[in-house]
Amino acid sequence: METLGIFRDVESAARAVDGLIRAGFTEAQVTSLTSVSYPDGVLVRTEQRSWFRWLALAGGLSGAVAGFGLAAGTAWLYPVQTGDKPIIALYPTAIICFEVAMLCAVIGTMAGMFLEMGLPALRTRAYDPAIAEGFIGICLNIHAGGEVAHCQPGEKPIECIGEIASLSAAEQRERAEKIMRSAGAIRVIAEVQP
């Protein structure tokens, strides 16, 4: 279940985030939706690791190995003797190696891009078209009492889902709406999961 508050400016959105965290929600439950990219920590600290660069690097390296295998393997399996020259020539092999490495690096980059953006979307999320017009959305993921939440290894459930999780989902939503409205939310949208 998610609750989305729409705010006009960064200051009111930041007040809402501070109020939610002081009320017992964790920063892991709060996300920001904006059409303008703000640095990490302006509204919400995500501390999310990015695999984007590593996927591009892995694609490039695996492509270089595959390109070398393709060029050198083909020359080795089908040798053409041209005088005293080597069977596996350096420059033609390097060209094929480079081209396949770039192709696989681009494929790895695109795969990383789709993973970072969360595409394809596996579930619907709360959204308001005003976010595309420059407003700021603060989305709170509410864990109902007794709901299983995925915590990091070694992390206590109280740190993962917050102290307020002992309340029912309806009470958490009411408290979050009250905090968001007092911080200056234009409107609050509550999404109930079926």
C-alpha positions in Angstrom: 0.0 0.0 0.0 1.3 3.4 -0.9 0.4 6.9 0.0 1.4 9.8 -2.4 1.5 13.4 -1.4 1.9 16.2 -4.0 3.9 19.3 -3.0 4.5 22.6 -4.8 8.1 23.1 -3.6 11.1 21.4 -2.2 10.8 23.0 1.2 7.3 21.6 1.9 8.3 18.2 0.5 11.4 18.1 2.8 9.2 19.1 5.8 6.9 16.1 5.0 9.8 13.7 4.7 11.2 14.9 8.1 7.8 14.6 9.7 7.3 11.1 8.4 10.7 10.0 9.7 10.1 11.6 13.1 6.7 9.8 13.2 8.5 6.4 13.0 8.6 5.6 9.3 12.0 4.7 7.9 13.8 6.4 5.0 13.6 3.2 3.1 9.8 3.5 3.0 9.9 7.1 1.6 10.7 7.8 -2.1 10.5 11.0 -4.1 8.9 11.4 -7.5 10.0 14.5 -9.4 10.4 15.6 -13.0 13.6 17.4 -12.0 16.5 15.4 -10.8 17.7 16.4 -7.3 20.9 15.2 -5.8 20.6 12.2 -3.5 19.8 13.4 0.0 18.0 16.6 -0.9 14.6 15.0 -0.3 15.3 11.4 0.5 18.5 9.5 0.9 18.3 6.3 -1.1 21.8 4.8 -0.6 20.9 2.5 -3.4 23.7 0.7 -5.2 23.8 1.1 -8.9 24.7 -1.9 -11.1 24.6 0.2 -14.3 28.3 0.7 -14.7 29.1 -2.9 -13.8 26.7 -4.3 -16.4 28.2 -2.1 -19.1 31.7 -3.2 -18.1 30.8 -6.8 -18.0 29.2 -6.5 -21.4 32.3 -4.9 -22.8 34.7 -7.4 -21.3 32.6 -10.4 -22.4 32.3 -8.9 -25.8 36.0 -8.5 -26.1 36.6 -12.1 -25.2 33.8 -13.2 -27.6 35.3 -11.1 -30.4 38.7 -12.4 -29.8 37.4 -16.0 -29.8 35.4 -15.3 -33.0 38.3 -13.8 -34.9 41.1 -15.9 -33.6 39.0 -19.1 -33.5 37.9 -18.7 -37.1 41.5 -18.1 -38.2 42.7 -21.1 -36.2 40.0 -23.5 -37.5 40.3 -22.4 -41.1 43.9 -21.5 -41.6 44.9 -19.7 -44.8 48.7 -19.7 -45.3 49.9 -16.4 -46.8 53.7 -16.6 -47.0 55.4 -16.3 -43.7 52.6 -14.3 -42.0 51.0 -15.6 -38.8 47.7 -17.4 -38.9 46.1 -15.2 -36.3 46.8 -11.6 -37.5 46.9 -8.9 -34.9 45.1 -6.0 -36.6 42.1 -7.9 -38.1 41.6 -9.7 -34.8 41.8 -6.5 -32.8 39.2 -4.8 -35.1 36.7 -7.7 -34.7 37.4 -7.8 -30.9 36.8 -4.0 -30.6 33.5 -4.1 -32.6 32.0 -7.1 -30.7 33.1 -5.5 -27.4 31.3 -2.3 -28.2 28.2 -4.2 -29.3 28.1 -6.1 -26.1 28.9 -3.0 -24.0 25.9 -1.2 -25.6 23.7 -4.2 -24.9 24.9 -4.3 -21.3 24.3 -0.5 -21.0 20.7 -0.9 -22.2 20.0 -3.8 -19.9 21.4 -1.8 -17.0 19.3 1.2 -18.0 16.1 -0.8 -18.0 17.0 -2.4 -14.6 17.8 1.0 -13.0 14.5 2.4 -14.3 12.5 -0.6 -13.1 11.2 -1.4 -16.5 9.1 -3.3 -17.2 7.0 -2.3 -14.3 5.8 -5.4 -12.5 3.3 -3.6 -10.3 1.3 -0.4 -10.6 2.4 2.5 -8.3 0.6 5.6 -7.1 1.2 8.5 -9.5 -0.2 11.9 -10.3 0.1 13.8 -13.6 1.1 16.9 -11.7 4.5 15.4 -11.1 5.3 15.8 -14.8 4.3 19.5 -14.6 7.0 20.2 -11.9 5.3 19.3 -8.7 7.0 17.0 -6.2 5.6 13.7 -5.1 6.5 12.0 -1.8 5.5 8.4 -1.8 5.3 6.4 1.4 5.3 2.6 1.3 3.1 1.4 4.2 3.8 -2.1 5.6 0.7 -3.4 7.4 1.1 -5.1 10.8 2.1 -8.7 10.2 3.1 -8.1 6.6 6.4 -9.7 5.5 9.0 -7.0 4.6 12.3 -7.8 3.0 15.0 -6.4 5.3 18.7 -6.5 4.7 20.8 -9.2 6.3 21.6 -8.3 9.9 18.9 -5.5 10.0 16.2 -5.6 12.6 12.6 -5.4 11.4 12.1 -2.2 13.4 14.9 -0.6 11.4 13.5 -1.9 8.1 9.8 -1.1 8.5 9.9 1.5 11.3 8.4 1.7 14.8 5.0 2.7 13.4 4.5 -0.7 11.8 2.8 -2.0 14.9 -0.3 0.1 13.9 -2.8 -1.1 11.4 -2.3 0.0 7.7 -5.4 2.3 8.0 -3.9 4.0 11.0 -0.5 4.4 9.4 -2.2 5.8 6.3 -4.2 8.3 8.3 -1.1 9.4 10.3 0.9 9.8 7.1 -1.9 11.8 5.4 -2.1 14.1 8.4 1.7 14.7 8.4 1.7 15.4 4.7 -1.2 17.8 4.8 0.3 19.7 7.7 3.6 20.0 5.7 1.7 21.6 2.8 0.5 18.8 0.5 -1.8 20.0 -2.2 -3.4 16.6 -2.3 -2.8 13.1 -0.9 -3.5 10.0 -2.9 -3.8 6.7 -1.1 -3.5 3.5 -3.1 -5.0 0.4 -1.7 -3.6 -2.9 -2.9 -6.3 -5.5 -3.9 
